């Protein structure tokens, strides 16, 4: 009985790590993709294409998680994935914009 509980906790922990890691890495990659596609000039900061790129990364993650065998349990998990991706995209692209990095 205790072994089943431990294995269930381990599976839940592994699921949490996987979902968080995928959302975080996707946000960072989306930030770099925005910098590569839109650029890092002053006008690039107001371009809506950067936001579209981030949204595309969120949309791609959801079926990818299902293919990996992790079901998102309702709107809370979906919003978590979207928020983590947005946050890290915002930070990454913001740093690249401020420093005017060319990729």
Secondary structure, DSSP 4 states (H G I P E B T S, - for coil): -HHHHHHHHHHHHHHHHHHHHHHHHHHHHHHHHHHHHT-SSTTGGG-THHHHHHHHHHHHHHHHHHHTT----SHHHHHHHHHHHHHHHHHHHHHHHHTT---
